[in-house]
C-alpha cells in the first residue's frame, strides 16, 4: 500500500494499466474503496476487484486490478499523512511478506511509506528493510541496492546523518555489504564473476592520507580481505570520478560509504527507472527509488516508471531464483 496520503495508489493504478496486457500479474494489498475513488477522480477507468487469494488475482488481472482488501481507518487526504492509517500500512507489509514466505507470491513490491507517520503510531523499525528482516527471520546483513539500467549502487550506511554515518562505518560493515552484494549479483542477477568498486569516503579518496585516513584504516583492509577471498574488487575510488560512463564500465556494482554518495549518482543518471532491491532477505523485495511525493499526491501527475520497473525487476529476480530451485512461483505481489 505505502502511505495512503502519498502517490502509491496512483502509481498502482497506472502500473496495472501498463502491465495488464502481457505483463506480470500482481495483486494490490490496499483499501479497494480508496483505489476505486482514486481511479474515478483521476479519470483512469480502472476496474477494481476484491479477490480472496493470489491465485484468483492471476485470473482477474487481465480485466481488473485485483485487490486483497486492507481497509483503512480514516479516509486519506492527499499530501496529509495520518498516523491513524499506520495500522493498515503495516498490515499490508506483513500480509504481503507472509504470502511471499508461503510461496503464494514470488516477491513483495512496496510503495513508499512515510516513516514519521509510522513512528507516531509506535512503529519500532527504522524502515522497510529492518521490518522485513524481522518479519522473515533473516540473518546476516540486509542491505539496500539501488538498480537502474545504467548503474547499481549499495550504501554501506543508510538512514543516518552524515556525521553518524562516518562514526559508525567499520571494516566489518564494508565487508558484510560487499559479500552480500557479490552473492546477490551471482545468484539473483546471474553475473558469474561480479566486479565490485569500493568508493573512498573522503575527497580524492583521502589523497594518501592528507584529506583523511579512513581509506587506509577502514576501507583498504576490507578490499584486501575481499581480494583474499576471491572477489574481484577495485578501489578505493575517488567518489567524484567513479560514476562517469567510462568508470562504470569497469564494475558491476559500486559499494558506497553513505546514503547520498550512492543515491545521488543513480538518481541523477536515471531517476525514472531506479529500483530499490533489498539484499539478504529470504524473499524478493523491490520498491521504487523515490518517496511518497506528498507535494504532488492526488494531482494525477505522478510518474509510474519506477514502480513499473520495480515490478518487472521483482519478476526477473523471482524467475532467476525459480530456475535455481530457490522459489516456487513467478507472480509478484505488493
CORFEN-V558552 format. One record per pair of residues at least 24 apart in sequence whose ideal C-beta (glycine too) atoms are under 8 Angstrom apart, sorted by sequence separation. I is the first residue (numbers start at 1). J is the second residue. D is the distance in whole Angstrom. If there is no record, write none. Layout:
# CORFEN-V558552
i;j;d
I;J;D
I;J;D
This chain:
# CORFEN-V558552
i;j;d
27;51;6
89;113;6
108;132;8
174;198;7
198;222;7
286;310;4
9;34;6
13;38;7
70;95;7
198;223;6
286;311;8
4;30;8
9;35;6
13;39;5
243;269;7
263;289;8
1;28;8
4;31;7
17;44;7
27;54;6
68;95;7
154;181;5
286;313;5
1;29;6
10;38;7
89;117;8
90;118;7
286;314;5
1;30;5
9;38;5
13;42;7
17;46;6
89;118;7
129;158;8
285;314;8
1;31;8
4;34;6
14;44;7
16;46;6
27;57;4
35;65;7
196;226;7
205;235;8
206;236;7
284;314;5
13;44;5
26;57;7
86;117;6
90;121;8
205;236;4
272;303;6
275;306;7
286;317;8
10;42;7
25;57;6
35;67;6
85;117;8
86;118;5
127;159;6
141;173;8
169;201;7
205;237;6
273;305;6
274;306;6
13;46;5
25;58;5
81;114;4
90;123;7
126;159;5
143;176;8
152;185;8
205;238;5
272;305;4
273;306;7
284;317;5
27;61;8
83;117;5
86;120;7
87;121;7
143;177;5
204;238;5
205;239;7
272;306;6
275;309;5
276;310;7
284;318;5
26;61;7
32;67;4
81;116;7
82;117;7
83;118;8
86;121;4
93;128;7
97;132;6
101;136;6
141;176;4
166;201;7
196;231;6
198;233;6
200;235;7
201;236;8
203;238;8
271;306;8
274;309;7
275;310;5
25;61;4
81;117;4
140;176;7
141;177;6
145;181;7
196;232;7
197;233;8
198;234;7
199;235;7
200;236;4
203;239;8
204;240;8
273;309;5
277;313;7
28;65;6
30;67;6
32;69;5
83;120;4
84;121;8
86;123;6
98;135;8
143;180;5
194;231;8
195;232;5
196;233;5
197;234;5
198;235;3
199;236;7
200;237;6
203;240;7
284;321;7
28;66;7
29;67;8
31;69;7
33;71;8
34;72;6
83;121;4
93;131;6
97;135;5
141;179;8
142;180;8
143;181;7
194;232;7
195;233;8
196;234;7
197;235;6
198;236;6
199;237;5
200;238;6
201;239;8
219;257;8
275;313;5
27;66;5
28;67;5
29;68;5
30;69;8
31;70;6
93;132;7
97;136;6
141;180;5
145;184;7
193;232;6
195;234;7
198;237;7
200;239;6
26;66;8
27;67;7
28;68;7
30;70;6
31;71;5
140;180;7
197;237;5
199;239;5
277;317;7
20;61;7
21;62;7
25;66;8
27;68;6
29;70;5
31;72;5
34;75;7
90;131;8
94;135;6
20;62;6
34;76;6
93;135;7
20;63;8
199;242;6
284;327;8
174;218;7
178;222;7
16;61;8
54;99;6
169;214;7
174;219;6
197;242;6
171;218;5
175;222;5
179;226;8
166;214;8
170;218;7
171;219;8
174;222;4
178;226;6
284;332;8
16;65;4
55;104;7
169;218;6
182;231;5
54;104;4
171;221;5
175;225;6
179;229;8
197;247;8
53;104;7
54;105;5
171;222;5
175;226;7
13;65;7
179;231;8
12;65;7
178;231;7
197;250;7
171;225;8
197;251;4
178;233;7
195;250;7
196;251;6
199;254;6
195;251;5
196;252;7
197;253;7
198;254;8
199;255;6
201;257;5
31;88;7
195;252;5
196;253;6
197;254;5
198;255;5
199;256;5
200;257;8
201;258;8
194;252;5
195;253;8
196;254;8
197;255;7
199;257;6
194;253;7
196;255;6
191;252;6
30;92;7
199;261;6
29;92;4
189;252;8
29;95;6
29;96;5
185;252;6
4;72;6
185;253;6
1;70;6
5;76;5
4;76;4
5;77;6
181;253;5
5;78;6
5;79;6
181;255;7
5;80;5
6;81;7
5;81;5
5;82;6
178;255;5
3;81;6
27;105;8
177;255;6
5;85;8
4;85;5
174;255;7
3;85;8
26;109;7
174;257;8
4;88;7
4;89;7
3;89;6
1;88;7
2;89;7
1;89;6
169;257;6
169;258;8
188;277;8
1;92;4
166;257;8
188;279;8
151;243;7
165;257;7
166;258;7
165;258;4
184;277;8
165;259;7
184;279;4
162;258;6
183;279;8
184;280;8
188;284;8
151;248;6
150;248;7
160;258;8
162;260;8
181;279;6
12;111;7
154;253;6
156;255;7
160;259;8
180;279;5
11;111;6
152;252;7
153;253;7
154;254;7
156;256;7
157;257;7
159;259;7
180;280;5
152;253;4
153;254;5
154;255;5
155;256;5
156;257;6
157;258;5
158;259;5
9;111;8
152;254;7
154;256;7
155;257;7
156;258;7
157;259;7
8;111;3
151;254;7
153;256;6
155;258;6
8;112;6
155;259;5
6;111;7
7;112;8
6;112;6
155;261;7
155;262;4
2;110;7
3;111;8
6;114;7
145;253;7
154;262;7
155;263;7
2;111;3
3;112;7
5;114;7
153;262;4
1;111;6
2;112;5
3;113;5
153;263;7
2;113;6
3;114;4
153;265;7
153;266;5
3;117;6
151;265;7
151;266;5
146;262;6
150;266;8
146;263;6
148;266;6
151;269;6
150;269;5
151;270;7
146;266;5
150;270;5
148;269;7
149;270;6
148;270;4
149;273;6
148;273;5
154;279;8
148;274;5
147;274;7
148;275;7
146;274;6
147;275;5
189;317;8
146;275;7
147;276;8
188;317;5
146;276;6
147;277;6
190;320;6
145;276;8
146;277;8
189;320;8
144;276;6
145;277;5
188;320;6
144;277;8
145;278;8
187;320;8
188;321;7
144;278;6
145;279;5
187;321;7
143;278;8
144;279;8
142;278;6
143;279;5
142;279;7
143;280;6
187;324;7
142;280;4
141;280;6
142;281;6
187;326;8
140;280;6
148;289;8
138;280;6
138;281;5
146;289;6
138;282;6
136;281;6
137;282;8
132;278;6
136;282;5
133;280;8
136;283;6
133;281;7
129;278;5
132;281;6
128;278;7
132;283;8
132;285;6
128;285;8
128;287;7
148;309;8
147;313;7
108;283;6
110;285;7
112;287;7
107;283;6
108;284;7
109;285;8
110;286;8
111;287;7
112;288;6
107;284;3
108;285;5
109;286;5
110;287;4
111;288;7
106;284;6
107;285;6
108;286;8
109;287;6
112;290;7
114;292;5
107;286;7
112;291;5
113;292;7
112;292;5
114;294;8
101;282;7
112;293;8
101;283;6
100;283;4
100;284;7
100;285;8
97;283;7
111;307;7
109;307;7
109;310;5
109;311;5
109;314;5
108;314;8
107;314;4
106;314;7
107;315;7
106;315;7
107;317;7
81;292;7
107;318;5
106;318;3
81;294;7
106;319;8
80;294;8
79;294;4
106;321;8
78;294;8
79;295;7
106;322;7
79;297;5
78;297;4
79;298;7
78;298;3
78;299;8
106;327;6
106;328;8
106;329;5
109;332;6
111;334;7
103;327;8
105;329;7
106;330;5
109;333;7
110;334;6
103;328;4
104;329;7
106;331;6
107;332;5
108;333;6
109;334;3
103;329;6
105;331;6
106;332;6
107;333;7
108;334;6
105;332;7
106;333;8
105;333;3
104;333;8
100;333;7
99;333;6
96;333;6
96;334;6
41;298;8
43;300;8
42;300;5
38;298;8
58;331;6
57;331;8
57;333;8
11;288;7
54;331;7
54;333;6
8;292;7
6;291;8
7;292;7
26;311;6
6;292;3
7;293;5
18;304;7
5;292;7
6;293;6
10;297;7
24;311;6
6;294;6
10;298;8
14;302;8
23;311;8
24;312;7
3;292;5
5;294;7
7;296;7
15;304;5
19;308;7
23;312;8
2;292;7
7;297;5
10;300;7
14;304;4
18;308;5
24;314;8
6;297;5
11;302;6
24;315;4
5;297;6
10;302;5
15;307;5
19;311;7
11;304;5
14;307;8
15;308;5
10;304;8
14;308;8
7;302;4
12;307;7
11;307;4
15;311;6
29;333;7
26;331;7
29;334;7
24;330;8
25;331;5
26;332;5
27;333;5
28;334;7
24;331;7
25;332;8
26;333;6
27;334;8
24;332;5
26;334;6
12;334;8
